[in-house]
Amino acid sequence: MAHHDDIHRFNRWARTYDRHWMQRFIFDRVHRTVLDLAAQEVVQPSAILDIGCGTGRLLRSAELQFAGAELVGVDAAAEMVRQAQASTPTGSPIRFQEATAEDLPFPAAHFDLVFSTLTFHHWYSQSQGIAEVARVLAPGGRWLLADFIATGPIKYVRRILRLHQFPERHELEIMLARAGLTVMTERRVPGLGGQVKVLAVAVKD
Ligand SMILES: C[S@@+](CC[C@H](N)C(=O)[O-])C[C@H]1O[C@@H](n2cnc3c(N)ncnc32)[C@H](O)[C@@H]1O
C-alpha cells in the first residue's frame, strides 16, 4: 500500500533527513512563511501541534517564537519521532510522539495552532485527517497547511499526471467545508515559483 511505502521511506530517511539539500531550498522557506503567518493569525497561542513533524525543526523554531506555549509533534514514522527527540535539547518543553494525522491522540478543541508542512500529500486519508484537525482545533485557532496546492494551469498538469494526492484548491475547499473548516488567509512561499502555498484554516463561525 502506497502509504506504508511512504512511511518506510521516511523511517529510512530519518537519520540524514536534516542534511538534505531540500532543507535550505524548500523546507526553511516553508517554515519561515508558516511562522510569520502564525504570528499574524494567533497572537499568543497556548498549545501548538505539528502533524507530520518529521525531525521536529519547525517546532524548535516555534519554541523560540512562542515561548511558554505547549508544543507537541506527531509523526507516523517512528524513526522520525526518534530523530526529533534526539535533536531536541534536554529541558526543551517540546514533546514528540508517534501518531497519524487520521487518528490524533488529543482531546477536542485543544490546540490554537496546528501546523502541517509538506505532509498532507502523504496522508492516507486526507478527509479523515481534516476531520481530526477540525476536532482538535480550538475556536479562534488556525491550522497552517503548507503544501503543493494546484491552482491555474497547474491544475491540468496535476490531472494529466494523476497527481491526485496533491490537493487542488477547489477540491480542498470542499473537503474543508465538509469538516466545518474554512480558509481565512493564503500566502505563497517566496522563491518556489508560487507552487507551495500556506493556507490559514479556521473553524467556521
Ligand atoms: C516531507 S516530510 C515533512 C516533515 C516536516 N513537516 C518538515 O516540514 O520538515 C513528511 C512527513 O510526514 C509524515 N507522514 C506521512 N504520512 C503521515 C500521516 N498519515 N500522519 C502523520 N505523519 C505522516 C512522514 O513520516 C514525514 O515525516
The ligand as a Gaussian input file, in Angstrom:
#p B3LYP/6-31G(d) Opt

LIG

0 1
 C        8.296000      15.604000       3.704000
 S        8.203000      15.196000       5.422000
 C        7.921000      16.799000       6.162000
 C        8.354000      16.838000       7.607000
 C        8.168000      18.173000       8.329000
 N        6.772000      18.592000       8.358000
 C        9.017000      19.269000       7.748000
 O        8.475000      20.322000       7.363000
 O       10.264000      19.069000       7.692000
 C        6.587000      14.419000       5.606000
 C        6.385000      13.761000       6.967000
 O        5.013000      13.378000       7.090000
 C        4.958000      12.136000       7.788000
 N        3.658000      11.495000       7.492000
 C        3.273000      10.908000       6.337000
 N        2.009000      10.459000       6.430000
 C        1.577000      10.772000       7.679000
 C        0.334000      10.583000       8.385000
 N       -0.693000       9.977000       7.805000
 N        0.261000      11.047000       9.655000
 C        1.327000      11.660000      10.250000
 N        2.508000      11.858000       9.634000
 C        2.645000      11.425000       8.360000
 C        6.168000      11.387000       7.277000
 O        6.552000      10.319000       8.113000
 C        7.222000      12.505000       7.199000
 O        7.961000      12.624000       8.382000

